[in-house]
Amino acid sequence: MDDPFVIVGGDAAGMSAASKAKRENPDLEVIVFERGDWVSYAACGMPYYVKGTVEELDDLVAVTPDTFREKRDVDLRTGHEVVAIDSEAQSITVETDDETFEQSYGALLIGTGARAVHPPFDGLDLEGVFTLRSMDEADAIETYVTEREPETAAIVGGGYVGVEMAEALIERGLEVSIFEMLPRILQPFGEAAAEIVEDHLREQGVSLHLETAVSGFDGDGHVEAVELEDDAVTADLVIVGVGVAANVELAEAAGIEIGPTGAIAVDEYGRTSAPDVYAAGDCAEATNVVTGEPDHVPLALTANRAGRAIGSTVGGTPTLTGGTAGTAIVKAFDFGVARTGIIDHERAREAGFDPVSVTIDTSTKPHYYPGGAELTVTLVADRESERVIGASLVGQEGTKRIDTVATALHAALTVAELERLDLAYAPPFSPVWDPVLTAAKVLNGKL
Amino acid sequence: MDDPFVIVGGDAAGMSAASKAKRENPDLEVIVFERGDWVSYAACGMPYYVKGTVEELDDLVAVTPDTFREKRDVDLRTGHEVVAIDSEAQSITVETDDETFEQSYGALLIGTGARAVHPPFDGLDLEGVFTLRSMDEADAIETYVTEREPETAAIVGGGYVGVEMAEALIERGLEVSIFEMLPRILQPFGEAAAEIVEDHLREQGVSLHLETAVSGFDGDGHVEAVELEDDAVTADLVIVGVGVAANVELAEAAGIEIGPTGAIAVDEYGRTSAPDVYAAGDCAEATNVVTGEPDHVPLALTANRAGRAIGSTVGGTPTLTGGTAGTAIVKAFDFGVARTGIIDHERAREAGFDPVSVTIDTSTKPHYYPGGAELTVTLVADRESERVIGASLVGQEGTKRIDTVATALHAALTVAELERLDLAYAPPFSPVWDPVLTAAKVLNGKL
């Protein structure tokens, strides 16, 4: 390959690919075009910057631009926006403040990420109304909280960004309300987990408004209130966190196939429908390991791993990008809540399963050993195949145990096989029957 | 089955079987003969009773004899020792203080457990020299520490009992020495993990004597010193923890097959070579999920699970007992250390593998998030098949992550498959690449 490996987008997928491709093949020319200034940053850490746990925004940068350029020999160009792909000519069009130019590629990786959904609300551009997707937005929120000293915050959307920002803003001394259209927060985590987190959020002083549609924001220059159907609630800071949408426009305009989820369709090596064009990260689909179907779960590990695999492939070692189990974990004040696979019965049925599930309350340690915490486990299986298809865990410790179930999903284990796993036991760490095993025992009794 | 389900031994395997059989088939008569007084107790909690973490020995009892008798309708007879099995007549001989009688059985479960190995040391019966296997021994040690106020303790054997008792006795104010014949403690956990624990034990004031053979104990009535080859070390309390031996004499005398490990041979349903005779728990073998060969790993979960499965089978629902991955976890003061599968290269080669391994130092949380701890992961694979065959983890938190690898072992995942697992990430819980995934990445680079 004489032409360079060109990467569009300098965050998790793009920079992982750049680094790995150079390690695989040091002679390969690697160019990264990033339209912004920040590269290789931990977006998931941003709520903790606003909270104050992370002191400097720069702390969230995993690898600095200088390191990429000098140590890793990656031609990283920030402030460069790729505006068109010509996949027949194997060339892209790049714009900066000063110029527009063409760049040919031997292989191209589209890592354009996703953006926060901006619902059609009135007053979305009032001062004090934010989404949280970029480092600049994190910076702006933190600055606003520090300089303007808002007293009341409204969070629109009870997803993980909403929950994490509620914790951050309570810590900063604000009164916080969450507005969620659905009957519960953290929808993908299932009802049992959501209810426990809801109770805990209320205990921590968060005001929850479920089944409540926001129609817009009111204010004079800066936001003063959230408008509901028949009501208005005071708020001098608003975070809109109602989901993300894959940035597919560049790919779509180039005739590259978009998948059923609305993100860029890719095969198991991350290849798009155009020759030598790959896509990875929040703009791309990944195969759901439970359903075998394309899914769009824009999370950091999937992006990092797919980017790395594509870097390896382009560097000369074909490497599978791996699928997604939709595994996620969120801190909500003193609680952790984790999920993997398919929890929602309706979604399970849509995917062709006949779901059966149990929810059990158990403990992270034996009754006689101090310091254990209650752990609530929901485990879901398909009645016919007896395969485990999903789980959630919620409690004050031990929620990382979701990884056991995530691993079981990758291996397509049955409930009985899950029950037979030889997991680690000693009183300071676990009951004899780990909570995941106990859930499997109980679920097995229902099959 | 008109004759009862008879169980020899009233701890983990036996009582799990009794309870499960009655639940499966309430009409089944279930008799348990236990030669001692204690039933259904958590032996793994005994060091924490000596330490003082667990206040009452009774707290370690999971289910009381009264509950078994009255609520679960199990005919539990303590103080009854089974002295012979006639597998042709389907009958056993039982002795109490008062009588000897025969009892016929429809099905028999041998759950005789294991005993502490008593090496041929001089002075083993001096006062103040203990093994720790039974509740009575735990009681005796605690009483001795409280009433006799020993100042120096010698622990013979650096296995998990030795490490846990070192912590317990340091907490009780004693000066503690561990004597280990091998070049390192915690042999089955591998060298990297052992070294870290050794350093930590020394930091906590434990005096480690590695490659040091004990020849006996000296004293006048009660122990005063540990005798080494050319030396003697003061000790007024000694714990001998040099391993356990399966109690197979009863089975062996009945002509029941003993397996290559010295424990009772069983099939995947826990059946011995005699018709309708099962064995489970510390006296029985289990299939190692990595090698597919019989193994003897006398740990609580294996006993509980096999007992429960046999109860289910005898009750009418044939149920696999499950294999063992040799998964174990131990607390050593502020550290946890965990293992699964095969870590030792020599043992791996004996089992027909070509082992390749990595040891990495990683962190339980991202660099920017407070409270993470170093976690050292050793991951071992077979070079040809690329299957993961074992792992150890050691650190101040996060060692329960061994369960991810244990699950991978059951599913026979390759290193690349392990690397592609979708594990849970959020900054308060994990780096983007969970330590197990990082180890898989590095090991994959060596394949």
Interface residues (C-beta under 8 A of the other chain):
Chain A: A12 A42 C44 G45 Y48 T53 V54 D59 L60 Y160 V289 L299 A300 L301 T302 N304 R305 L320 G322 G323 T324 A325 G326 T327 A328 I329 V330 K331 G336 A338 T340 P366 H367 Y368 Y369 P370 G398 T399 K400 R401 I402 D403 T404 A406 T407 A408 H410 A411 L413 A416 E417 E419 R420 L421 D422 L423 A424 Y425 A426 P427 P428 F429 S430 V432 W433 D434 V436 L437
Chain B: A12 A42 C44 G45 Y48 T53 V54 D59 L60 Y160 V289 L299 A300 L301 T302 N304 R305 L320 G322 G323 T324 A325 G326 T327 A328 I329 V330 K331 G336 A338 T340 P366 H367 Y368 Y369 P370 G398 T399 K400 R401 I402 D403 T404 A406 T407 A408 L409 H410 A411 L413 A416 E417 E419 R420 L421 D422 L423 A424 Y425 A426 P427 P428 F429 S430 V432 W433 D434 V436 L437
